């Protein structure tokens, strides 16, 4: 797939984007509603934080008493994240609203931030959101490639104070959903709630695209741009949506708009270069690809895709070496472990195959994927016994 994949900068953990604060023309000039069927799900920003009766009951019965005993901040955190309370699990299958995360007892980082903020707002506690500058990590679904980022949430000492009164640094308690070791020395960027909502909508657009629901993806990406016209990733997503829909003029217009906002963004560069090549604009495409090569000489998944090609031609030793090179760049990505396990299996090394299958299950952010990897691992263990 290489550079000719669709590089969709979608924050499936949550977006970690530095937004150019520049005056923009109305983004409505980029929308073309008539091309798309109505969304299958109502898009309602207010509903993302809305508490259900079950959540209100949990607040009254569990959270409020714990806040009374332990204080506003610590009481809320313990009521949500203590091992004997909600028993929340990390799950990156899709981005949930507050009520969906509560009902499933699961969510990705963005979903858990939203659910935490929903309860904090109900308790009239001040909330602020941060984009966390973490090392870039990548994932894929089919031929869509995703750049993962991260957000977290801070709770102020409640209740809310009157307008104009500022909190100092000691008044805030930050809740994060990554191991603390991963966050040492990381930089934070304060983001507004409208940006967090735009990230949510952009996630939903990316997930709809991955599921082949192009019409829904359009409306989600449209909502992302309307909530925060400065969020570059939403324009990149919209450009991919148009391209998937076969509307190349609209795709080019959006991607050129995004490229003008941030000329060195490699995701936009890759998508725009690919689109221009398909449209016969080879010279400009080549220039963009040359710039992309300078900015990103070893693109994500380069060795992985070469490893897949080696597997297809039966060169399992080469495939193993290539998967190991990719894994060295991102030691925690589940699919690299899975394919490395398959290569070891073909080479007759069952012990290493089992080891990497176990790592694939452990590192997968999807409960469905974890179950699939675990089933393969159990099958391999059973075969070893016999």
Phi, psi and omega in degrees: 000312173055220183288348184269016170280166175274112183273096186260106182281087184235129187272089182280345166266324177154150188282142176235081190236139173266114190266132175287119180271095183224154175293134182239145169293169181301127179293348181300337179293345180266351184270148177218073189301327186297342182283345193237145174291159180300149180294148179278350181226136179293132180261110187223108183299321182295328183290341183296326181258359188291135177274137174276167175304323179295322178291320178296322177294320178295323178297312182294320188273331187240307187291308184302315177298323179290324176295324178296323182277321191247358183099162187298312185288303185294326179296318179293316181297314182295322181293332181268323194239002173293146186297339182260013181252253185287339181057050182290145177239149174281131180211120184256021180298315173201165184273121185260153169285177179301313183291324178293319179295320179295316182294319181279345188055039184200156176176165171275183185302316182295318179298318181290326174297315181296315180296318178298315181296324180298315178292321180297318179296323178296328177275004181060039175263143175290142184228142169219154187243147179231139162273129184256128182276092179256163176300138183295136173231157188230156173212175179214153171224107186065233179260015174261133179248139186238140174258117183271141174232200187204142171230159170221180186227143175242141179250130176274163177293120185273171356282180180302143178263168182293157182302141177094351178265124183263148172268146171268176187300331182282350182275352185249140176237121185266134175251127181231153185245021169244153176304140183303328180298333180282349188249359182296128178077003180283150180264149180243151174230122179293130179236153179279163181295327179296328176290318177300318178296320178297322176298318178300311180297321179295321175301314181297324177296315180297318180293323176295320177299314181298332179271003180080012181264077189291322180298313177299320180301322179299311185291325176294316181292325176300314179297324178298314181293321180295325180286323179213093181296351179270357184276101187300321184302330181292325177292320178299317178298314180299321178298320178292322178301311179301318182295318177297332180274357179082012180259083189288328177298313180295320179298315181296320181297317181291316182293325175294323177298314179295321180296323178293327178290320183216086188297338184259011179286117188290330179293314178295318179303313182297316180293318181292318179298317180296316181298315181295324177297318179296331181271005177085007180268066190295321185295313180292323178299316180297323180294319179293321178294324177295320177295319179297321179296323178291320182283330187217074185295331178237086186294157176304144177071009180301306183288329178297312180295323175295325177294320177299319178297321178295321177298319182296327179268004175082014179266079188288332178292315177296319179299315178303314181296321181290318177297323178294323177296319179292321180294330177296331179279329181217087188292349188251003184278124190298321186291328176297317178296319183298312182288329174295323176299317179296320178297316178298322180298318178294332179273001176087008181263084185293324181299313179291327177299315178295320180301314183281333172295320177296320178293324178297315179295319182293324187266351180291135177272002183249129179296325179295316179294320178302317180295321181293314178296319181296322179295319178295322180295316179296322179296319179292322178294319180296320178297324180292325180294319181278000000 
